[in-house]
């Protein structure tokens, strides 16, 4: 419990100080500094916090639904489908990139839901998602062979994730969708807490497990589609934060839902800060930072003995 309180304190400090920190320390509060804060730093930190929190909640939910501790928000292959859509758009169809992205994502999402609602097991649906990811990755390699160097570099940069944002204009479109998704998770936290104990147990408590799971799969992957379109696929956040939260706070889904969101948001804010300050003249892709920080953290968690 003390570790959990300390983690809350660290998370709040990171979120509060991140906008004001740069390569040279604290930002100057002159005219230029205030412009940077208002149009670059605050939007970037808010986006990192919301995206990190949602990815962590989606990862936690996916691990519960599929009963797989290695499941992530991208396990069902939607990030790879998104990358394939954008790769195809780079062939000369840039104006149709959003349409291609929506068409590909929605098609495969409804296929997944059809499989799940028609009594396919969770593991078969999970395996379908893995196969989809492998197929999309292979197709991307084929498309890359047809692209020029500039298009390949742009695609690779996007696939590493980016939190670059100017102003709050993009939040006008995405923030309401993120909040609606958050409300769905909160509304279903009790049901999913019982499902995490066991589906038979949840059914005896009146939970319609297959419908609840299907709804959360739909909401989770719609949110993933929006996040990936705005920021690219940012890995490791949705994998490691649920493990840390379950260890330090509670294994009960209902109790760790809010901490998962807070810690996930703070983790991505910290990784974004590191991506901005490590190199002198460039910003490191956020996906590289989350992998470098997240992988050792996950390994340490795996080797620690469960607390009594």
Secondary structure, 3 states (H helix, E strand, C coil): CHHHHHHHHHHHHHHHHHCCEECCEECCCCHHHHHHHHHHHHHHHHHHHHHHHHHHHHHHHHHHHHCCCCCCCCCCCHHHHHHHHHHHHCCCCHHHHHHHHHHHHHHHHHHHHHHHHCCCCHHHHHHHHHHHHHHHHHHHHHHHCCCCHHHHHHHHHHHCCCCCCCCCCCHHHHHHHHHHHHHHHHHCHHHHHHHHHCHHHHHHCCCCHHHHHHHHHHHHHHHHHHHHHHHCCCCCHHHHHHHHHHHHCCCCHHHHHHHHHHHHHHHHHHHHHHHHHCCCCCCCCHHHHHHHHHHHHHHHHHHCCCCC
